[in-house]
Amino acid sequence: MDTENTLAPDIPFNFAAHLISVNIGRLDKLAYRDDQKDLSYGDLADATKRMAAGLVSSGMRREERVLILMHDNSDWPVAFLGALYAGVVPVAVNTLLTASDYQFILKDCRAKVIIVSEPLLSVLTTAIDNENLDVTTIVVSGSADFLPDKAVEFDAFLMNSDPMESAAETHPDEPGFWLYSSGSTGQPKGTVHSHANLYWTAELYGKGVLRLTESDICFSAAKLFFAYGLGNALSFPLSVGASVVLMPERPTPGAVFTRWMKDQPTVFFGAPTGYAGMLASADLPSKNDVSLRLASSAGEPLPAGIGRKFTETFGAEVIDGIGSTEMLHIYLSNQPGNVHYGTTGVPVPGYEIELRNEDGSQTEDGEIGELYVKGPSAALMYWNNREKTRSTFQGDWMKSGDKYIRNSNGTYTYSGRTDDMLKVSGVYVSPFEVESTLVQHSAVLETAVIGHIDADGLTKTKAFVVLKEGASADAKELKDFVKDKIAPYKYPRFIEFVDALPKTATGKIQRFKLREQDRST
């Protein structure tokens, strides 16, 4: 596919309008199913246009930001696509963050309108009440007993506006939406993507690798606010007229199995931690009870044993791949019919991969190198972060921060991160942030956090803790302390108490020695 000329930068392109256009002949076909209702393609188009009109009527102008803080249900794609249709920039954020995290994001993106799920309204209002933020409208999805000042119910917001018939004349390279990515200090970075980036990931991975068709039913355990989930449950299926099952709660094995049995999805998207939990569950359904033809895995490397066991159980391959918020979706992946478990496969057609040494030269097969990727879905920049933008986006290439080995058969094998960032259950966790929280405990003198490989071959956070002389604390107390201070998913799953931490002559903690110690025990 010609990735240079398919979308001419001087010709208007609006991704929401594009999806409405390609599905004009499927108005009665199911687009979304959640726990509350079904949404046809016709309903989706109408609601998208009403959302766009509502945002404009509320005073929003082109390129201004609207925050989307929502659980996965059929209102989420309406909010996202409605903003795109209006030329407004949706900012999709993690639903698991704290009020202080949302304060930072709201200040950073300067969103004037917020669309929020009712169960998240409390943490949002805490964030707003503690700061002088220029929020004019809060649109609440779900039934609320009490609406705060400036708030309106989602359905009323839609019905109070006539559909906007003509989409904003945005362009392929125009900022379309933001996703927030964690930084090395734990401070989120606004990653700015264009309208065209959604198109390219759908074309190159959704159609090219997954080979999705309108007969597929997609179900993603990864939520829509993730770059991975956004492709799985929005841009990919809607680009081919497929149907999508959405689930608001955590993707526990039981919750996933319920949807597998009830809705019979044909393509499932998960992460290695989830696959391990499902395969270990006593309630695992049989092959004859489900309709899976393919499964996708991303977020962290898939252990070979988990992939093989899933295929043996269900007869469906798990195509493991790696993507990033910066590239929007997967650019290196196993392919259906050509799966090499234990590797991350080969470059997705349309992307180029280079492994480089520290001097910038390319590595030989079998040598560890830093992964650089080039492709049409790269983000435009990090908002308000020129230094990090220049470091990550180097000309046509994006510096991934991952270490890989290229094998003689052309596949690639993961070898770790170039910094100390950890990826746990598909989400980056900053060791610095966890360490900074732990040392706030009155009994903790110092600590260091590393990635610990558990029995399933998955990465979990582990903290080595030195207590103050005469002080006492147990592991549960420290875990609960961290959960109470920062986003709960960041807490250390393992804690080991030690007398001292290994350090250099200048006092820097030698985490590599802790990793070696951890591997040897």
C-alpha positions in Angstrom: 0.0 0.0 0.0 1.3 3.5 -0.9 1.4 5.2 2.5 2.6 8.5 1.0 -0.2 9.4 -1.4 -3.4 7.6 -0.2 -4.3 10.6 2.0 -3.2 13.8 0.4 -2.4 16.4 3.1 -4.1 19.2 1.2 -7.4 17.3 0.8 -9.8 17.4 3.8 -10.1 14.1 5.7 -12.2 13.7 8.9 -11.9 10.2 10.4 -15.4 10.2 11.9 -16.9 11.2 8.6 -14.9 8.6 6.9 -16.3 5.8 9.2 -19.9 7.1 8.6 -19.3 7.0 4.9 -17.9 3.5 4.7 -20.8 2.2 6.7 -23.6 4.0 4.8 -24.9 0.7 3.6 -25.0 -0.9 7.0 -27.3 1.4 8.9 -29.3 -1.5 10.5 -26.3 -3.6 11.3 -25.1 -3.9 14.9 -22.1 -1.7 15.6 -21.9 -1.9 19.5 -23.4 -4.0 22.2 -22.9 -3.2 25.9 -24.6 -4.3 29.1 -27.4 -1.8 28.6 -28.2 -1.6 24.8 -27.4 -2.3 21.2 -26.3 0.5 18.9 -26.7 0.1 15.1 -24.5 1.8 12.6 -27.3 4.2 11.8 -27.8 5.0 15.5 -24.0 5.5 15.9 -23.9 8.0 12.9 -26.9 9.9 14.3 -25.5 10.1 17.8 -22.1 11.1 16.5 -23.6 14.0 14.6 -25.7 15.1 17.6 -22.6 14.9 19.9 -20.7 17.1 17.4 -23.5 19.6 17.3 -23.8 19.6 21.2 -20.1 20.3 21.5 -20.2 23.2 19.1 -23.4 24.6 20.8 -21.6 24.5 24.1 -19.1 26.9 22.8 -16.2 24.6 21.8 -14.1 25.7 18.8 -11.9 23.8 16.4 -8.8 22.1 18.0 -10.0 22.8 21.6 -9.9 19.8 23.8 -12.7 17.7 25.4 -11.7 15.2 28.1 -13.1 11.7 27.9 -13.1 9.9 31.2 -15.4 7.0 30.6 -15.8 3.3 31.2 -16.3 1.2 28.0 -19.9 1.4 26.9 -21.6 2.6 23.7 -21.5 6.2 24.8 -17.6 6.1 24.6 -17.4 5.9 20.8 -20.2 8.4 20.4 -18.2 10.9 22.5 -14.9 10.2 20.7 -16.3 10.3 17.2 -18.6 13.2 17.9 -15.6 15.3 18.9 -13.6 14.3 15.8 -16.6 15.0 13.6 -16.8 18.6 15.1 -13.1 19.2 14.6 -12.8 19.2 18.4 -9.9 17.2 19.9 -10.9 14.3 22.3 -8.4 13.6 25.0 -9.0 10.0 26.2 -7.7 9.3 29.7 -7.1 6.3 31.9 -10.1 5.6 34.3 -7.8 4.2 37.0 -5.9 7.4 37.9 -6.2 9.7 41.0 -7.7 13.1 41.4 -4.3 14.7 41.4 -3.5 12.9 38.0 -6.7 14.4 36.5 -5.8 17.8 37.9 -2.5 17.7 36.1 -4.1 16.5 32.8 -6.9 19.1 32.9 -4.3 21.9 33.4 -2.1 20.5 30.7 -4.8 20.0 28.0 -7.0 22.9 29.1 -10.2 20.9 28.3 -13.4 23.1 28.7 -15.8 20.2 28.3 -15.6 16.8 30.1 -17.5 13.7 29.3 -17.5 11.3 32.2 -19.1 8.0 33.4 -21.2 8.5 36.5 -19.1 6.1 38.7 -16.1 8.4 38.0 -17.9 11.6 38.7 -16.8 11.8 42.3 -13.0 11.6 41.6 -13.5 14.1 38.7 -15.3 16.6 40.8 -12.6 16.3 43.5 -10.0 17.1 40.9 -12.0 20.1 39.6 -12.9 21.4 43.1 -9.3 21.5 44.2 -8.2 23.7 41.3 -9.3 26.8 39.4 -10.0 25.0 36.1 -11.8 26.5 33.1 -14.4 23.8 32.8 -17.7 25.0 31.3 -19.7 21.7 30.8 -19.7 18.2 32.3 -21.6 15.6 30.3 -22.4 12.6 32.5 -22.9 9.1 31.0 -25.2 6.9 33.1 -27.8 7.5 35.7 -26.9 10.0 38.3 -28.8 10.8 41.5 -27.2 14.2 41.7 -25.6 16.3 39.0 -23.0 18.9 40.0 -23.0 22.5 38.7 -22.4 22.7 34.9 -23.4 19.1 34.4 -25.9 17.6 32.0 -26.9 14.0 31.3 -25.4 12.4 28.2 -28.7 11.5 26.5 -30.1 15.0 27.1 -27.0 16.5 25.7 -27.5 14.5 22.5 -31.3 15.1 22.2 -31.0 18.8 22.7 -29.1 19.1 19.4 -30.1 18.4 15.8 -27.5 16.3 14.0 -24.6 18.2 12.4 -24.9 17.2 8.8 -21.4 18.3 7.6 -18.3 17.3 9.4 -15.5 19.8 10.1 -13.1 20.0 7.2 -10.2 18.7 9.1 -7.1 17.4 7.2 -5.1 14.2 7.5 -2.2 15.8 9.4 -4.3 17.9 11.6 -4.3 17.1 15.4 -7.2 14.8 15.8 -7.0 13.4 19.4 -4.7 13.0 22.3 -3.7 10.0 24.5 -1.7 10.4 27.7 1.4 8.3 28.1 3.3 8.0 31.4 6.8 9.5 31.5 9.9 8.2 33.3 9.0 10.3 36.4 5.4 9.2 36.3 4.2 12.6 34.9 1.8 11.9 32.0 2.7 13.2 28.5 0.0 14.3 26.1 0.6 12.4 22.9 -0.9 14.2 19.9 -2.2 12.1 17.1 -3.7 13.1 13.7 -6.9 12.1 11.9 -4.8 10.1 9.4 -3.2 8.0 12.1 -6.4 6.2 12.9 -6.9 5.4 9.3 -3.4 4.0 8.9 -3.5 1.6 11.8 -6.9 0.3 10.6 -5.5 -0.2 7.1 -2.2 -1.7 8.0 -3.0 -3.8 11.1 -6.8 -4.1 11.3 -7.2 -5.1 7.7 -3.7 -6.2 6.8 -2.8 -8.4 9.8 -6.0 -9.2 11.6 -7.9 -9.5 8.2 -11.1 -8.3 9.9 -14.3 -8.4 7.9 -17.9 -7.2 8.5 -18.8 -10.7 9.7 -16.4 -10.5 12.7 -17.4 -9.7 16.3 -14.6 -8.0 18.2 -14.1 -8.0 22.0 -11.2 -6.2 23.6 -10.2 -6.7 27.3 -7.9 -3.6 26.8 -10.0 -0.6 27.3 -10.8 2.1 24.8 -8.6 4.7 26.5 -5.5 2.7 25.7 -4.0 3.0 22.2 -4.3 -0.8 21.9 -8.0 -0.8 22.9 -8.9 2.2 20.7 -7.8 0.3 17.6 -9.3 -3.0 18.7 -12.8 -1.7 19.6 -13.2 1.4 17.4 -11.1 2.2 14.4 -10.4 -1.5 13.3 -13.9 -2.9 13.5 -15.7 0.2 12.3 -13.5 0.5 9.3 -14.9 -2.8 8.0 -18.4 -2.8 9.4 -17.8 -5.4 12.1 -19.6 -5.5 15.4 -18.1 -4.8 18.8 -18.8 -6.0 22.4 -18.0 -3.5 25.1 -17.5 -4.4 28.8 -17.3 -1.6 31.5 -15.9 -3.7 34.3 -12.4 -5.1 34.9 -11.5 -7.9 32.5 -11.5 -10.7 35.1 -11.5 -14.3 33.7 -15.2 -14.6 34.7 -16.2 -11.4 33.1 -14.4 -12.3 29.8 -15.9 -15.8 29.8 -19.4 -14.4 30.2 -18.9 -12.3 27.0 -17.3 -15.2 25.1 -20.3 -17.4 25.9 -23.1 -14.8 25.6 -21.9 -12.7 22.6 -19.7 -15.2 20.7 -16.9 -12.9 19.6 -14.7 -14.1 16.8 -11.6 -12.0 17.6 -10.4 -11.4 21.1 -7.8 -8.8 22.2 -6.0 -9.3 25.5 -2.7 -9.0 27.4 -0.4 -11.9 28.6 -1.5 -11.4 32.3 -5.1 -11.9 31.3 -4.4 -14.9 29.1 -2.5 -16.5 32.0 -5.3 -15.9 34.4 -7.9 -17.3 32.1 -6.0 -20.4 31.3 -5.5 -21.1 35.0 -9.2 -20.6 35.8 -11.4 -23.6 36.7 -14.2 -22.0 34.7 -12.4 -21.9 31.4 -14.9 -22.7 28.7 -14.3 -25.4 26.1 -13.5 -24.8 22.5 -17.0 -25.8 21.4 -18.6 -23.2 23.7 -16.9 -20.2 21.9 -16.5 -18.9 18.4 -12.9 -17.5 18.5 -11.0 -17.6 15.2 -8.1 -15.4 16.4 -6.7 -13.8 19.5 -4.3 -10.8 19.8 -1.8 -10.0 22.6 0.1 -6.9 23.3 1.2 -4.7 26.2 4.1 -7.0 27.3 5.8 -10.0 25.8 3.7 -13.2 25.6 5.4 -16.2 27.2 5.6 -19.0 24.6 3.9 -21.5 27.0 0.8 -19.3 27.4 0.4 -18.9 23.7 0.8 -22.6 22.9 -1.6 -23.6 25.7 -4.3 -21.1 24.4 -4.0 -22.5 20.9 -4.1 -26.1 22.1 -7.3 -25.2 24.1 -9.2 -23.2 21.6 -7.6 -23.9 18.2 -7.1 -20.2 17.7 -3.7 -18.6 17.4 -2.5 -15.7 19.6 -0.7 -13.2 17.5 1.7 -11.4 19.9 2.8 -7.9 18.9 4.3 -4.7 20.2 3.0 -1.2 19.7 3.0 2.0 21.6 1.0 5.1 22.4 3.5 7.0 20.2 2.8 4.8 17.2 -0.9 4.3 18.1 -1.0 0.6 17.6 1.1 -2.5 16.8 3.9 -2.2 14.3 5.8 -5.5 15.0 3.7 -8.7 15.2 3.3 -12.3 14.6 1.0 -13.0 11.6 -2.0 -15.4 11.4 -0.7 -18.7 10.0 2.9 -17.7 10.8 3.2 -17.5 14.5 6.5 -18.0 16.3 5.7 -18.2 20.0 8.4 -16.6 22.1 9.0 -13.9 19.6 7.2 -10.7 18.6 7.1 -11.7 15.0 8.0 -9.5 12.0 7.3 -5.9 11.0 3.7 -5.1 10.1 3.7 -4.3 6.4 3.9 -0.5 6.0 6.4 -0.1 8.9 10.1 -0.4 9.0 12.2 -1.6 11.9 15.9 -0.9 12.8 17.9 -2.2 15.7 20.7 0.2 16.6 23.8 0.2 18.7 24.7 3.1 21.0 26.7 4.7 18.2 23.7 4.6 15.9 25.0 1.7 13.7 22.6 -1.2 12.9 23.1 -4.4 14.8 23.8 -7.8 13.3 21.4 -10.7 13.8 21.6 -12.1 17.3 22.8 -8.8 18.8 20.8 -6.7 21.2 19.9 -3.3 19.8 17.5 -0.5 20.5 14.4 -0.6 18.4 13.5 2.3 16.1 10.4 2.2 14.0 9.2 4.2 11.0 5.6 4.3 9.8 2.6 6.5 8.9 0.9 6.4 12.3 3.6 8.2 14.4 2.3 10.9 16.7 2.9 14.5 15.9 4.5 15.4 19.2 4.2 15.4 23.0 2.2 18.4 24.1 4.3 21.1 25.8 7.4 18.8 25.9 9.8 19.8 23.1 12.8 18.1 24.6 11.1 14.7 24.9 9.5 15.1 21.5 12.9 15.7 19.9 14.4 12.7 21.8 11.6 10.3 20.8 10.7 11.5 17.3 13.9 11.6 15.3 13.1 12.6 11.7 11.1 9.7 10.2 12.0 7.4 13.0 10.5 6.9 16.5 12.8 5.7 19.3 10.9 3.1 21.1 12.9 2.6 24.3 12.7 -1.2 23.8 15.7 -3.5 23.3 15.3 -6.4 20.8 17.2 -9.1 19.0 16.6 -9.9 15.3 16.7 -13.6 14.7 18.0 -15.3 11.6 14.5 -16.2 10.4 13.5 -12.5 10.5 11.5 -12.5 13.7 12.3 -10.3 16.7 12.7 -11.2 20.3 12.2 -8.8 23.2 15.2 -8.1 25.5 13.9 -5.5 27.9 13.6 -1.7 28.2 16.5 0.8 27.7 15.4 2.8 30.8 14.0 1.6 34.1 10.4 1.9 33.1 8.3 -1.3 33.8 5.4 -2.6 31.8 3.0 -4.4 34.1 -0.2 -5.9 32.7 0.3 -3.8 29.6 0.6 -0.5 31.4 3.9 1.4 32.0 4.8 1.9 35.7 7.5 4.3 36.8 9.8 2.7 39.5 10.6 6.3 40.5 7.0 7.1 41.3 6.5 3.9 43.3 9.8 4.5 45.2 8.9 8.1 45.9 5.6 6.9 47.4 7.1 4.2 49.5 9.6 6.5 51.2 6.7 8.6 52.4 5.9 5.8 54.8 7.3 6.7 58.3 9.0 3.3 58.6 10.8 3.3 55.2 14.3 4.5 54.9 14.9 3.8 51.2 13.7 1.5 48.5 14.3 0.4 44.9 11.8 -1.0 42.5 12.5 -3.5 39.7 10.6 -5.9 37.5 10.1 -9.4 38.8 9.3 -12.3 36.5 6.6 -14.4 38.1 5.9 -18.1 37.5 4.0 -17.4 34.3 6.9 -15.4 32.9 5.1 -12.1 33.3 6.6 -8.9 34.7 5.4 -7.6 38.1 6.7 -4.8 40.3 8.9 -5.8 43.2 10.2 -3.4 45.8 13.4 -3.9 47.9 12.8 -2.0 51.1 15.2 -0.8 53.8 13.4 0.1 57.1 14.5 2.8 59.5 16.4 1.5 62.5 13.9 0.4 65.2 10.9 0.8 62.8 8.6 -2.0 61.7 6.2 -2.6 58.8 4.9 -5.6 56.9 4.4 -6.1 53.2 0.6 -5.7 53.3 0.9 -2.4 55.2 3.3 -1.0 52.6 1.2 -2.3 49.6 -1.9 -0.7 51.1 0.0 2.5 51.7 1.0 2.8 48.0 -2.5 2.0 46.8 -3.9 4.8 48.9 -1.4 7.4 47.5 -1.2 6.7 43.8 -3.2 4.8 41.2 -3.8 1.4 42.8 -2.5 -0.7 39.8 1.0 0.7 40.4 1.5 -0.9 43.8 4.4 -3.4 44.2 3.1 -7.0 44.0 6.2 -8.3 45.8 8.2 -6.7 48.7 11.5 -7.9 50.0 13.0 -6.4 53.1 16.8 -6.0 53.0 19.4 -4.4 55.2 20.9 -2.2 52.5 20.7 -1.5 48.8 23.7 -2.0 46.4 25.1 1.4 45.4 27.9 2.9 43.3 30.7 4.9 44.9 28.7 8.1 44.3 25.6 6.6 46.0 23.5 5.7 43.0 21.4 2.5 43.4 22.6 -0.4 41.2 19.3 -1.8 40.1 21.1 -4.3 37.8 22.5 -6.0 40.9 19.0 -6.3 42.4 17.8 -7.8 39.1 20.6 -10.3 39.2 19.9 -11.1 42.8 16.2 -11.5 42.0 16.8 -13.9 39.1 19.1 -16.1 41.2 16.6 -16.6 44.0 
